[in-house]
């Protein structure tokens, strides 16, 4: 596919860079911030947050490498918005990770693991494979984002309003730019074989990382060893929306021939949450450090 082509799938969409500040808000987050001080859900959110800063940096590098090859003005604009949003995600999750580290979570150690692992991948794999991995991981984040934005039960698992606000902002923006890395990958000639292979490798790596990080984090938490605590938490976790087959079917849909992120239309969902979070009475307007930059 030529970089100068405009496809029906490449919708015109705003991708604003919202300069946020959760610095003060996260300073009062308690150790087990999930609903009912749930153990596993708190550690899952912490494990996800730990991979975001260096993961977002990797996404930006992978896409930016091909920016000069894109001549479609709409896609170039979306790439600029993508880079701006991902940079802010990395910053705000580093702030959250600092608070988690102060509470005893090994988030800074996990950040180092992520950084080293992705640096190794960049040395060993061709750039188009790193772009393919970025597109695949963006499908993971967009799918999880849609679950959070669409499902009341999932949002209720975040017991702390400030942590929920951080993840809702992140989820909204993942939904806003969900097709950008994919469209760049296609525009610069990424093949179906590389696209599917990247997803299969990323699935193994991502799920393994989450299992290992959650396990290490739980083993280091004294609350894990309180009688019945881990079992109660596992029962809730196993019944949570993240363990349902519908989520995993959506993730695996990426391997379908002809797949595009916009096949799952989230336009109305995005508009609803833009208004809820950043409209005239938006619940996160007080976290905006400056007016959003157009993207």
C-alpha positions as CSV (number, residue, x, y, z in Angstrom):
1,X,0.0,0.0,0.0
2,X,1.5,3.3,-1.0
3,X,2.0,6.0,1.7
4,X,0.2,8.4,-0.6
5,X,-3.0,6.5,-0.7
6,X,-6.0,7.4,1.5
7,X,-8.2,4.5,2.4
8,X,-11.8,4.5,3.6
9,X,-10.5,3.0,6.9
10,X,-8.3,6.0,7.6
11,X,-11.0,8.2,9.1
12,X,-10.4,11.8,9.9
13,X,-10.2,11.9,13.7
14,X,-8.8,14.3,16.2
15,X,-5.9,13.1,18.3
16,X,-5.2,15.9,20.8
17,X,-2.2,16.0,23.1
18,X,-3.7,16.7,26.5
19,X,-1.0,17.8,28.9
20,X,-2.1,16.1,32.2
21,X,-0.8,16.2,35.7
22,X,-1.7,13.5,38.2
23,X,1.3,14.3,40.3
24,X,-0.6,15.5,43.4
25,X,-3.5,13.1,43.0
26,X,-1.5,9.9,43.1
27,X,0.4,10.9,46.3
28,X,-2.6,9.7,48.4
29,X,-3.1,6.4,46.6
30,X,-3.1,3.6,49.2
31,X,-1.2,0.4,49.0
32,X,-4.1,-1.8,47.8
33,X,-6.1,0.7,45.8
34,X,-8.4,-1.7,43.9
35,X,-12.0,-2.3,45.0
36,X,-12.2,-3.7,48.6
37,X,-8.4,-3.4,48.8
38,X,-8.2,-6.4,46.4
39,X,-4.7,-7.9,46.2
40,X,-4.4,-9.3,42.7
41,X,-6.3,-6.4,41.0
42,X,-4.0,-3.9,42.6
43,X,-0.9,-5.8,41.5
44,X,-2.3,-6.2,38.0
45,X,-2.8,-2.5,37.6
46,X,0.7,-1.9,39.0
47,X,2.2,-4.4,36.6
48,X,0.5,-2.8,33.6
49,X,1.6,0.7,34.7
50,X,5.2,-0.5,35.1
51,X,5.5,-1.5,31.4
52,X,3.8,1.6,30.1
53,X,6.6,4.3,30.3
54,X,9.2,2.4,28.4
55,X,6.6,0.6,26.3
56,X,5.2,4.0,25.1
57,X,8.8,5.2,24.3
58,X,9.3,2.1,22.2
59,X,6.0,2.8,20.3
60,X,7.1,6.3,19.6
61,X,10.5,5.3,18.3
62,X,9.0,2.5,16.1
63,X,6.5,4.9,14.5
64,X,8.8,7.9,14.3
65,X,11.3,5.9,12.3
66,X,8.9,5.8,9.4
67,X,7.4,9.3,9.7
68,X,9.4,10.7,6.9
69,X,8.0,8.0,4.5
70,X,4.4,9.2,5.1
71,X,3.1,11.7,2.7
72,X,-0.6,11.4,3.3
73,X,-1.3,14.6,5.3
74,X,-4.1,13.1,7.4
75,X,-1.9,10.2,8.5
76,X,1.1,12.6,9.2
77,X,-1.2,14.6,11.4
78,X,-2.4,11.5,13.2
79,X,1.2,10.4,13.7
80,X,2.0,13.7,15.4
81,X,-1.0,13.3,17.7
82,X,0.0,9.7,18.5
83,X,3.5,10.7,19.5
84,X,2.2,13.5,21.7
85,X,-0.3,11.3,23.5
86,X,2.1,8.4,24.0
87,X,4.8,10.8,25.4
88,X,2.3,12.1,28.0
89,X,1.2,8.5,28.9
90,X,4.8,7.6,29.7
91,X,5.3,10.7,31.8
92,X,2.1,10.2,33.9
93,X,2.7,6.5,34.5
94,X,6.2,7.2,35.6
95,X,4.8,9.5,38.3
96,X,2.3,6.8,39.3
97,X,5.1,4.2,39.3
98,X,7.1,6.4,41.7
99,X,4.2,6.4,44.1
100,X,3.8,2.6,43.8
101,X,7.5,2.1,44.4
102,X,7.2,4.2,47.6
103,X,4.4,1.8,48.7
104,X,6.6,-1.2,48.2
105,X,5.7,-2.3,44.6
106,X,8.8,-3.3,42.5
107,X,7.6,-1.0,39.6
108,X,11.0,0.7,39.1
109,X,12.7,-2.7,38.7
110,X,10.0,-3.7,36.2
111,X,10.6,-0.5,34.3
112,X,14.2,-1.4,34.0
113,X,13.3,-4.9,32.8
114,X,11.0,-3.5,30.2
115,X,13.6,-1.0,28.9
116,X,16.3,-3.6,28.6
117,X,14.0,-6.1,26.9
118,X,12.7,-3.6,24.3
119,X,16.2,-2.3,23.6
120,X,17.3,-5.9,22.9
121,X,14.4,-6.4,20.6
122,X,15.2,-3.3,18.7
123,X,18.8,-4.5,18.2
124,X,17.8,-7.9,17.1
125,X,14.7,-7.3,14.9
126,X,14.3,-5.3,11.7
127,X,12.5,-1.9,12.1
128,X,9.4,-3.2,10.3
129,X,9.1,-6.0,12.8
130,X,9.3,-3.4,15.7
131,X,6.6,-1.4,13.9
132,X,4.5,-4.6,13.6
133,X,5.0,-5.3,17.3
134,X,3.9,-1.7,18.1
135,X,0.7,-2.2,16.0
136,X,0.0,-5.5,17.7
137,X,0.5,-4.0,21.2
138,X,-1.7,-1.1,20.3
139,X,-4.4,-3.6,19.6
140,X,-3.9,-5.0,23.1
141,X,-4.1,-1.5,24.7
142,X,-7.1,-0.5,22.5
143,X,-9.0,-3.6,23.4
144,X,-8.4,-3.3,27.1
145,X,-9.2,0.4,26.8
146,X,-12.5,-0.3,25.2
147,X,-13.3,-2.8,27.9
148,X,-12.7,-0.2,30.6
149,X,-14.7,2.5,28.8
150,X,-17.6,0.3,27.9
151,X,-18.0,-1.9,31.0
152,X,-19.3,-0.6,34.3
153,X,-18.1,-3.7,36.1
154,X,-14.5,-3.2,34.9
155,X,-14.5,0.4,36.1
156,X,-15.8,-0.7,39.4
157,X,-12.7,-2.8,40.0
158,X,-10.7,0.4,40.4
159,X,-11.5,1.2,44.0
160,X,-9.6,4.5,43.9
161,X,-11.0,7.4,41.9
162,X,-7.6,8.9,41.1
163,X,-6.2,5.7,39.7
164,X,-9.4,5.2,37.8
165,X,-9.1,8.7,36.4
166,X,-5.5,8.0,35.2
167,X,-6.5,4.8,33.5
168,X,-9.7,6.3,31.9
169,X,-7.7,9.2,30.4
170,X,-5.1,6.7,29.1
171,X,-7.9,4.4,27.7
172,X,-9.7,7.3,25.9
173,X,-6.5,8.3,24.1
174,X,-5.6,4.7,23.3
175,X,-9.0,4.5,21.6
176,X,-8.5,7.8,19.8
177,X,-5.2,6.7,18.2
178,X,-5.8,3.0,18.0
179,X,-5.3,2.7,14.2
180,X,-2.3,5.0,13.8
181,X,0.5,2.5,14.2
182,X,-1.4,0.0,12.1
183,X,-2.0,2.4,9.3
184,X,1.7,3.4,9.3
185,X,2.6,-0.3,9.1
186,X,0.4,-0.8,6.1
187,X,1.4,2.4,4.4
188,X,5.1,1.6,4.5
189,X,4.6,-1.9,3.1
190,X,4.3,-4.1,6.2
191,X,3.1,-7.6,5.1
192,X,0.3,-9.7,6.5
193,X,2.9,-12.4,7.4
194,X,4.9,-9.9,9.6
195,X,1.7,-8.5,11.0
196,X,0.4,-11.9,12.2
197,X,3.8,-13.1,13.3
198,X,4.3,-10.0,15.4
199,X,1.0,-10.5,17.1
200,X,1.7,-14.1,17.9
201,X,5.2,-13.2,19.4
202,X,3.8,-10.3,21.3
203,X,1.0,-12.4,22.8
204,X,3.6,-14.8,24.2
205,X,5.9,-12.0,25.4
206,X,3.1,-9.7,26.9
207,X,1.2,-12.4,28.7
208,X,4.5,-13.9,30.1
209,X,5.6,-10.5,31.3
210,X,2.3,-9.9,33.1
211,X,2.4,-13.3,34.8
212,X,6.0,-12.9,35.9
213,X,5.6,-9.4,37.1
214,X,2.4,-10.1,39.0
215,X,4.0,-13.2,40.6
216,X,7.1,-11.3,41.7
217,X,5.1,-8.4,43.0
218,X,2.7,-10.6,44.9
219,X,5.6,-12.6,46.5
220,X,7.1,-9.4,47.8
221,X,3.8,-8.2,49.3
222,X,3.3,-9.2,53.0
223,X,-0.5,-9.1,52.4
224,X,-0.2,-12.1,50.1
225,X,0.6,-14.3,53.1
226,X,-2.4,-13.3,55.2
227,X,-4.6,-16.4,55.5
228,X,-7.3,-16.5,52.8
229,X,-6.3,-13.2,51.2
230,X,-4.8,-14.6,48.0
231,X,-7.6,-17.1,47.5
232,X,-10.3,-14.5,47.9
233,X,-8.5,-12.3,45.5
234,X,-8.1,-15.1,43.0
235,X,-11.8,-15.9,43.1
236,X,-12.7,-12.3,42.2
237,X,-9.9,-12.1,39.6
238,X,-11.1,-15.3,37.9
239,X,-14.6,-13.9,37.6
240,X,-13.6,-10.5,36.3
241,X,-14.2,-9.3,32.8
242,X,-10.5,-9.5,31.9
243,X,-10.8,-13.3,32.2
244,X,-13.8,-13.7,29.9
245,X,-13.6,-15.4,26.5
246,X,-15.1,-12.4,24.8
247,X,-12.1,-10.3,25.5
248,X,-9.7,-12.9,24.3
249,X,-11.7,-13.5,21.1
250,X,-11.5,-9.8,20.4
251,X,-7.7,-9.8,20.9
252,X,-7.3,-12.8,18.6
253,X,-9.4,-11.1,15.9
254,X,-6.2,-9.2,15.0
255,X,-5.1,-12.3,13.1
256,X,-8.1,-12.3,10.8
257,X,-7.2,-11.7,7.2
258,X,-8.0,-8.1,6.3
259,X,-8.4,-7.0,9.9
260,X,-8.3,-3.2,10.6
261,X,-8.7,-1.6,14.1
262,X,-11.6,0.5,12.8
263,X,-13.6,-2.7,12.2
264,X,-14.7,-2.3,15.8
265,X,-16.3,1.1,15.7
266,X,-15.7,3.0,19.0
267,X,-16.6,6.5,17.6
268,X,-19.7,7.0,19.9
269,X,-17.8,5.6,22.9
270,X,-14.9,8.0,22.3
271,X,-17.3,10.9,22.0
272,X,-19.1,10.0,25.2
273,X,-15.9,9.8,27.2
274,X,-14.4,13.0,25.7
275,X,-17.4,14.8,27.0
276,X,-17.4,13.0,30.3
277,X,-13.8,13.5,31.0
278,X,-13.0,16.8,29.2
279,X,-16.3,18.5,28.3
280,X,-17.6,21.6,30.0
281,X,-18.1,19.7,33.3
282,X,-15.4,17.1,32.6
283,X,-14.3,15.1,35.6
284,X,-10.6,15.4,34.7
285,X,-10.5,19.0,33.7
286,X,-8.7,19.8,37.0
287,X,-5.9,17.4,35.9
288,X,-5.2,19.4,32.6
289,X,-1.9,21.2,33.0
290,X,-2.5,23.2,29.8
291,X,-5.1,23.4,27.0
292,X,-4.9,20.3,24.7
293,X,-2.7,20.7,21.6
294,X,-4.4,19.9,18.4
295,X,-3.4,16.6,16.8
